[in-house]
């Protein structure tokens, strides 16, 4: 009996919306929600960090820019990369701070035969926090071995008992391990909401641990 490819079966399980019955073949993918070409990934892992000095956590190329570089400013803290192989990882340079090392080690521990990582960093005002709300992939693109993930975040005030200065800017980083593999990635997306709704799982991510399933927060 023909069977699903490993990659497509992993996505079916990860999305939590696949219905498999009877015989399946390469021409018959798992049944996916027809309302959208995007599949929400339920079973992802994430590592989140926050650097209060506002340094650049990672970048492509041989040298790491700094926020003080002429013409860069806050944009130097922005970073996005989809890592589907060891070669992709080798193209990244991580900063020499503990937070960057935590991201690097998380990515390094990934089995790219069954998973991939969506890596992001961004500036945030010291009195705010950024929470990961959800992660999705484009099913039609993934069938062509092209992973195009999308991550949705929200921004909210930090707890009242946190001391902070409105004049300071921190850097936050997210490494989202998706339980799907691909040969390449030709695109990615990110959304940001100005308010945070309750997490679909009813909890937010603790930055000091890596959960076994999806979640976000600081």
For each residue, the residues with C-beta under 8 A, 3 or more apart:
1: 23
2: 23 24 25 26
3: 9 24
4: 8 9 12 20 24 29 30
5: 8 9 26
6: 9 10 114
7: 10 11 142 145 180 181 182
8: 4 5 11 12 29 30 142 143
9: 3 4 5 6 12 13 30
10: 6 7 13 14 114 179 180 181
11: 7 8 14 15 18 30 39 137 139 142 179 180
12: 4 8 9 15 18 20 30 32
13: 9 10 16 18 43 179
14: 10 11 39 41 42 43 44 178 179 180
15: 11 12 18 32 39 40 41 42
16: 13 40 42 43
17: 31 32 33 39 40
18: 11 12 13 15 30 31 32
19: 30 31
20: 4 12 24 30 31
21:
22:
23: 1 2
24: 2 3 4 20 28 29 30
25: 2 28
26: 2 5
27:
28: 24 25
29: 4 8 24 32 143
30: 4 8 9 11 12 18 19 20 24
31: 17 18 19 20
32: 12 15 17 18 29 39 139
33: 17 36 39
34:
35:
36: 33 39
37: 138 139 140
38: 136 137 138 139 150
39: 11 14 15 17 32 33 36 136 137 138 139
40: 15 16 17 134 135 136
41: 14 15 44 134 135 136 137 178 179 180 214
42: 14 15 16 213 214
43: 13 14 16 179 213 214
44: 14 41 135 176 177 178 179 213 214
45: 176 177 210 211 212 213 214
46: 132 174 175 176 177 205 210 211 214 215 216
47: 102 103 106 174 175 210
48: 132 172 173 174 175 205 207 216 217 218
49: 57 99 100 102 103 172 173 207
50: 99 124 129 170 171 172 173 207 218
51: 54 55 57 97 99 100 170 171 172 173
52: 126 168 170
53: 97 170 171
54: 51 67 77 123 168 169 170 171
55: 51 66 67 77 95 97 100 171
56: 59 64 65 66 67 76 77 79 95 121 171
57: 49 51 77 79 94 95 97 99 100 103 121 171 173
58: 64 79 81 92 93 94 95 100 103 104 119 121 173
59: 56 63 64 65 79 92 93
60: 81 91 92 93
61: 91 93
62: 93
63: 59 93
64: 56 58 59 93 94 95
65: 56 59 69 72 76
66: 55 56 69 72 76
67: 54 55 56 72 73 74 76 77 169
68: 72
69: 65 66 72 76
70:
71:
72: 65 66 67 68 69 75 76
73: 67 76
74: 67 77 78 123 169
75: 72 78
76: 56 65 66 67 69 72 73
77: 54 55 56 57 67 74 121 122 123 169 171
78: 74 75 121 122 123
79: 56 57 58 59 119 120 121 122 173
80: 118 119 120 121 188 190
81: 58 60 88 92 118 119 120
82: 88 116 117 118 119 147 148 149 185 188
83: 88 89 92 107 110 112 116 117 118 119
84: 88 112 116 147 181 182 183 184 185
85: 88 89 112
86: 89 90 112
87: 90 91
88: 81 82 83 84 85 91 92 185
89: 83 85 86 92 107 108
90: 86 87
91: 60 61 87 88
92: 58 59 60 81 83 88 89 119
93: 58 59 60 61 62 63 64
94: 57 58 64 100 101 103 104
95: 55 56 57 58 64 99 100
96: 100
97: 51 53 55 57 100 101
98: 101 102
99: 49 50 51 57 95 102 103 171 173
100: 49 51 55 57 58 94 95 96 97 103 104 173
101: 94 97 98 104 105
102: 47 49 98 99 105 106
103: 47 49 57 58 94 99 100 106 107 119 173 175
104: 58 94 100 101 107 108
105: 101 102 108 109
106: 47 102 103 109 110 117 175 177 210
107: 83 89 103 104 110 117 119 175
108: 89 104 105
109: 105 106
110: 83 106 107 115 116 117 177
111: 114 115
112: 83 84 85 86 115 116 181
113: 181
114: 6 10 111 179 180 181
115: 110 111 112 177 178 179 180 181
116: 82 83 84 110 112 147 149 177 178 180 181 182 185
117: 82 83 106 107 110 175 176 177 178
118: 80 81 82 83 135 149 151 174 175 176 178 188
119: 58 79 80 81 82 83 92 103 107 173 174 175 176
120: 79 80 81 151 173 174 176 190
121: 56 57 58 77 78 79 80 171 172 173 174
122: 77 78 79 130 171 172
123: 54 74 77 78 169 170 171 172
124: 50 128 129 130 155 169 170 171 172
125: 128 166 168 169 170
126: 52 164 165 166 167 168 169 170
127: 157 158 162 164 165 166
128: 124 125 155 156 157 158
129: 50 124 155 156 157 158 172 217 218
130: 122 124 153 154 155 172 192 218
131: 153 154 155 156 196 199 204 205 216 217 218
132: 46 48 135 151 152 153 174 176 205 215 216 217
133: 152 153 154 193 196 197 199 200 216
134: 40 41 151 152 200 214
135: 40 41 44 118 132 149 150 151 152 176 178 214
136: 38 39 40 41 149 150 151 152
137: 11 38 39 41 141 142 147 148 149 150 178 180
138: 37 38 39 141 142 148 150
139: 11 32 37 38 39 142 143
140: 37 143 144
141: 137 138 144 146 147 148 186 187
142: 7 8 11 137 138 139 145 146 147 148 180 182
143: 8 29 139 140
144: 140 141
145: 7 142 182 183 184
146: 141 142 182 183 184 185 186
147: 82 84 116 137 141 142 178 180 181 182 184 185
148: 82 137 138 141 142 185 186 187 188 189
149: 82 116 118 135 136 137 176 178 185 188 189
150: 38 135 136 137 138 188 189 190 191
151: 118 120 132 134 135 136 174 176 189 190 191
152: 132 133 134 135 136 190 191 192 193
153: 130 131 132 133 190 191 192 193 216
154: 130 131 133 192 193 194 195 196 197
155: 124 128 129 130 131 192 193 194 195 196
156: 128 129 131 195 196
157: 127 128 129
158: 127 128 129 162 164 218
159: 162
160:
161:
162: 127 158 159
163:
164: 126 127 158 168
165: 126 127 168
166: 125 126 127
167: 126
168: 52 54 125 126 164 165
169: 54 67 74 77 123 124 125 126
170: 50 51 52 53 54 123 124 125 126
171: 50 51 53 54 55 56 57 77 99 121 122 123 124
172: 48 49 50 51 121 122 123 124 129 130 218
173: 48 49 50 51 57 58 79 99 100 103 119 120 121
174: 46 47 48 118 119 120 121 132 151 216
175: 46 47 48 103 106 107 117 118 119
176: 44 45 46 117 118 119 120 132 135 149 151
177: 44 45 46 106 110 115 116 117
178: 14 41 44 115 116 117 118 135 137 147 149
179: 10 11 13 14 41 43 44 114 115
180: 7 10 11 14 41 114 115 116 137 142 147
181: 7 10 84 112 113 114 115 116 147
182: 7 84 116 142 145 146 147 185
183: 84 145 146
184: 84 145 146 147
185: 82 84 88 116 146 147 148 149 182 188
186: 141 146 148
187: 141 148
188: 80 82 118 148 149 150 185
189: 148 149 150 151
190: 80 120 150 151 152 153
191: 150 151 152 153
192: 130 152 153 154 155
193: 133 152 153 154 155 196 197
194: 154 155
195: 154 155 156
196: 131 133 154 155 156 193
197: 133 154 193
198: 202
199: 131 133 202 203 204 215 216 217
200: 133 134
201: 213 214 215
202: 198 199
203: 199 215
204: 131 199 215 216 217 218
205: 46 48 131 132 211 215 216 217 218
206: 209 211 217
207: 48 49 50 217 218
208:
209: 206
210: 45 46 47 106
211: 45 46 205 206 214 215
212: 45
213: 42 43 44 45 201
214: 41 42 43 44 45 46 134 135 201 211
215: 46 132 199 201 203 204 205 211
216: 46 48 131 132 133 153 174 199 204 205
217: 48 129 131 132 199 204 205 206 207
218: 48 50 129 130 131 158 172 204 205 207
